[in-house]
Amino acid sequence: MVQEYAADIAAQMGITLSRVAVVDGKLLGCRDSHLLQLYSGGHMESVLIYQRELEDLQNGLGCARLEARIRAAITRLKMLLEPCQ
């Protein structure tokens, strides 16, 4: 679900994501958070997301902080994709 959410936000911002992955936080030693990895054009940016935000998203509730963090990561990714001027 969060993969589609991130891809939709990226599309609104004019970027196509080639891959969106969620790394289970338990593998990283965190019980209540995960790592959302966004890929495009051979580059990757990550954003920390919390279990509660995932649950809210699955229940149809919006989360402005989650959206803001995803937008920030996509902005960083766009900067990597743009040629230096």
Buried (B, 14 or more C-beta within 10 A) or exposed (E): EBBEBBBEBBEEEEBEBEEBEBEEBEEEEBEEBBBBBBBBEEBBBBBBBBEEBBEBBEEEEEBEEBBEBBBEBBEBBBEEEEEEE
